[in-house]
Amino acid sequence: MQVNLPPPSTDALAHSARLCELIRNDIASQGGWIPFSRFMELALYAPGLGYYTAGARKFGESGDFVTAPEISALFGRTLARQLLDVMQTSTPHILELGAGSGKLALDILRELERLGSLPDSYSILEVSADLRQRQQALLQEHLPHLFQRLHWLDTLPDTISGAVFGNEVLDALPVHLVFWNEGHIMERGVSVEGNRFVWADRLPQNEALHDIAKGIAVPDDYLSEVSLTARGLVSSLAERLTRGALLFIDYGFGAREYYHPQRHRGTLMCHYRHHSHDDPFYLPGLQDITAHVDFTAAAEAAIDYGAHLLGYTTQAHFLLNNGLPELLGEVSSENVREYLPLAKQVQKLTSPAEMGELFKVLVMGKGIDAPLHNFMSGDRSRML
């Protein structure tokens, strides 16, 4: 059990207990063991109980973690310029995957309106009914005159064109845990002892998972993640994309760095009220569970369905290449009261010690022949 973490309320504890009971029943119905991917799926997305499907606040200072859109509107304004470039070479449509609080959509639409280049439609694929309501309330309040352009989706459309993006979406998708040792490949799953969740290893039941794991060269006594769900989402998007680009912003690495010998205990992390730790069994439903993104796997999943690489770089280079300095420069440095907070926000978004290096931006496309010019500086394609 984790210590030194903020204590939950009585209601929060009761909520977590209900989810734990649901997970224990699921484990019992599956013969006493489920893959960790199933545990993570239930912990995050079980209807009405999962972390993302229940009503607690996730984002910002009052939540469990802070995302780039919550740090600064400059993030969305900068991203809007890249989305505009994509729309100008494809079609004037935007699809956002998992829009969180709705703050990023708000900033993007405001910037595109300022530039006189609003999309014909802005769609949001959101699996959480609670977050969908929050997004709708925010955008209705601040952009009522644009609300008719907004659409919320339950599933992916059959065909997609224009600009598709997800900010910190792939890291929140369920992952399988794989353990390599002495020439054997095992899948790490979850069982129950008493009322406690415990780790238990079995031979992989999923043939695709086993085949992928066989192709990963790691030393003995090595634990890491494979996200079949992320691969599936990117494949589905690429298959449906007729013309345009898929853009993903997240923390992660290319495969060689992801499965580096020194990263022998994987990247699985949990976030609870601005504290990070590595115990996914702590208060299920009250904490986020994430894993870093294997960007090589994401790129290959898109390539398998006819997409090609348009750019891969760090978040810092992406924002700087897309005009972040110019946007900051709109406020005079002599206006200390306004300029200093913005400068601090830029520091958080671009500093190697903050989000600048760990977060990457991957863009895959169809019908766009040349690499995007905003990726020419700081290109990291060799790292995929």
C-alpha positions, -999 to +999 in steps of 0.1 A: +000+000+000+012+035-008+021+058+020+025+096+021-003+101-003-033+124+004-061+105+021-093+100+001-127+110+015-151+084+028-172+087-003-141+082-025-131+051-005-166+037-010-165+044-047-132+025-050-145-004-030-174-008-054-150-009-084-127-033-066-157-056-061-166-054-098-130-063-107-129-092-083-161-106-098-146-102-133-115-121-122-136-149-107-157-152-138-125-156-159-112-185-138-092-165-112-069-145-136-072-116-160-045-099-181-033-065-167-048-049-198-083-060-185-076-047-150-065-014-165-095-012-187-119-017-158-100+006-135-101+034-160-133+028-180-158+006-162-191+023-167-199+048-139-170+035-118-138+038-138-114+067-133-124+083-166-161+074-165-169+086-130-175+122-120-143+132-101-122+161-115-091+148-133-074+177-149-057+209-135-046+219-100-077+205-083-073+171-101-046+145-103-024+159-130-019+189-152-019+186-190-004+210-215-037+227-223-043+234-186-008+249-183-012+275-211-036+286-239-004+290-260-003+252-264-036+251-281-029+282-301+003+267-314-013+234-322-041+252-341-015+264-366-004+229-374-039+217-377-046+246-401-017+235-423-032+200-425-067+213-433-053+235-460-038+204-478-068+181-471-103+191-459-115+217-433-124+192-406-109+184-372-114+153-351-101+154-315-097+121-296-105+123-259-109+160-253-104+160-215-118+192-199-125+207-233-099+234-227-077+224-257-107+225-281-116+259-268-081+273-274-078+258-308-112+271-320-104+306-306-071+307-325-086+294-357-113+320-355-088+347-349-069+335-380-101+335-400-098+298-407-124+279-387-131+243-397-164+234-412-168+209-384-150+200-351-158+165-339-148+150-305-147+113-298-153+110-261-159+077-242-167+094-209-202+108-205-190+129-176-162+145-195-185+150-225-209+170-204-181+191-191-168+198-226-202+207-238-208+231-209-174+248-213-177+253-251-213+263-249-204+290-223-174+304-242-181+297-278-219+296-282-217+311-317-196+281-328-215+254-311-233+243-343-199+233-357-192+209-328-202+172-328-196+145-302-191+110-314-195+076-297-175+057-323-152+064-351-168+074-384-165+051-414-143+076-433-122+104-420-106+134-437-088+165-424-068+168-392-071+141-364-053+145-332-050+132-297-032+149-268-022+124-240-046+098-253-024+068-263-008+067-228-042+062-212-051+031-232-048-004-216-015-022-219-004-058-216+025-065-192+051-089-206+079-105-187+109-120-205+132-144-186+155-173-195+141-175-230+105-176-219+078-150-225+051-146-198+022-123-195+018-106-161-018-105-150-039-100-119-054-125-094-070-122-060-057-134-026-083-127+001-096-093-010-062-082-023-051-079-060-019-097-066+004-102-096+004-136-114+023-147-146+009-170-172+018-179-208+003-153-232-032-162-243-032-137-271-014-149-302-007-113-315+008-103-281+030-134-282+042-127-317+050-091-309+068-100-277+089-126-296+101-098-319+113-076-290+150-081-280+155-075-243+177-091-216+165-116-190+144-105-161+128-077-181+093-064-176+076-040-200+044-030-217+028-038-251-003-018-260-024-038-285-052-012-279-031+017-290-020-002-321-056-010-328-068+026-324-041+039-347-048+012-373-085+020-372-078+057-377-053+051-406-077+026-423-105+052-422-084+082-432-089+091-468-068+123-469-053+143-440-031+136-410-031+118-376-012+137-349-004+123-315+012+142-287+023+121-257+052+111-235+071+081-248+100+069-270+108+050-302+111+012-297+148+011-292+147+035-263+114+022-250+129-013-246+163-001-235+181-026-212+181+000-184+143+004-186+139-032-173+109-025-151+088-008-177+071+026-177+038+019-159+029+049-136-001+060-116-011+096-108-031+106-077-036+142-067-004+153-082+016+124-068+032+098-090+038+062-079+039+027-095+012+007-077-019+002-099-037-016-072-039+015-050-075+028-048-087+017-083-110+042-098-094+071-079-061+073-097-049+075-133-029+046-147-006+052-177+022+038-197+046+056-220+039+054-257+059+032-281+059+056-310+075+031-334+046+007-328+021+036-334+039+046-367+040+010-379+003+005-372-005+035-394+019+024-421+002-010-423-029+009-435-013+031-461-002+061-441+033+076-442+054+095-418+050+133-419+070+142-388+083+131-355+099+154-330+099+166-294+071+188-280+096+216-276+107+216-312+071+212-324+059+242-305+089+264-313+086+255-350+049+263-351+053+299-339+053+297-301+080+325-298+059+347-320+028+342-299+048+349-267+062+380-284+027+394-288+030+405-252+057+430-245+084+419-221+081+453-205+045+443-194+059+423-166+025+414-151+013+396-183+047+385-198+062+367-168+033+342-163+034+334-201+072+330-200+068+305-171+042+286-191+065+284-221+093+271-198+070+243-186+060+233-221+095+234-237+121+228-210+139+195-212+134+193-174+096+197-178+076+185-209+098+196-237+119+165-243+099+136-229+068+145-248+069+137-285+048+146-315+041+120-342+023+128-374+012+102-400-007+111-431-024+102-464-026+124-495+000+148-482+031+141-502+059+160-484+069+160-448+054+190-429+077+219-430+072+226-393+091+194-385+122+202-405+140+215-374+145+190-347+135+159-367+137+127-347+125+103-373+158+083-369+147+075-334+116+056-344 
